[in-house]
Amino acid sequence: NAEPLLALEDGRLIGAVASLTDITERRRDRQELLRSRSQLTELVDERTRDLRQAVAERLKTETFAQTLVDNLPGLVAYVGRDLRLQFANRSLEEWFERRPGEQAVQTLSELLGPELMREHEAALGRALNGQRQEFQARVKPDPVRRTTIPVTAVGAGS
């Protein structure tokens, strides 16, 4: 910054008032900030690539597992601790005449009926606590068909 210094009596220029500011530190900080921003961008890009790759690999694994389980001849389901179906294979969906994915919001009691749930409540409780359970279950998908099927219930901790 520079401002002219004028004489009071006639207004002629007699000098100048100047001020200087050392911006070395400000420049250095700005350059460091730009370097940090660039490094952060590179890191975010790298992590994003890694995450996309991990998601793609997981999807591939889940697709393989779903295909494998869907082609098993038996009925396969995963039931959460809240006794809601989280997963069902295609055989189970067809057996109970459900649309794919419908079981995700259905309780085991709604699927099997309260009578069957009462009959096997203790065994299912033990399975949820990690104890493998095997029993015969009378499954009644409609008023006409009644079938007894072998059930193996395995808790996540088994």
C-alpha positions, 0 to 999 in steps of 0.5 A: 500500500502506498498513499501520497503525502501532500503539503498542507499549504499548496497540496504539492507532493512531498512524499509517500506513506507506504506499508508492507506486509510480509505474506511469506507465511500466508503463501506457505500456509496456502501451498500447504493447504493445497498439498493437503487437499490434493493428498486428501483427494487422492486418499478419498479416490483410493478408498472409494476404488477399494470400497467399490471393489469390495462391494463388487466382490461381496455382491459376487459372493452373495449372488453365488451363495443365493444361486447355490441355496436357491438350487438346493432341493430343501427348504432353507431359511434364515430367521433372526432373533426376532423370529422374522424371516431374513432370507428364504431360498426359492424352494421355500418361497415356492413351497409356501407360495410366497413371492420372492422377498416376501418373507423378509417382513414375515414372522416365522409364526405367520409363515408356519402358523401358531400351532406349529410354532407352539409345538417347536418353540422350545427347540427353536429357542435352543437353536437361537441360543446356538444349540443345533436342533433336529426334529420333525415338523408338520407343515400345513401350507394349505388346508388340503396338504399336510406334510411332515418334514425334517427340520435342522435348526442351527443358531448363528453361534453353532 
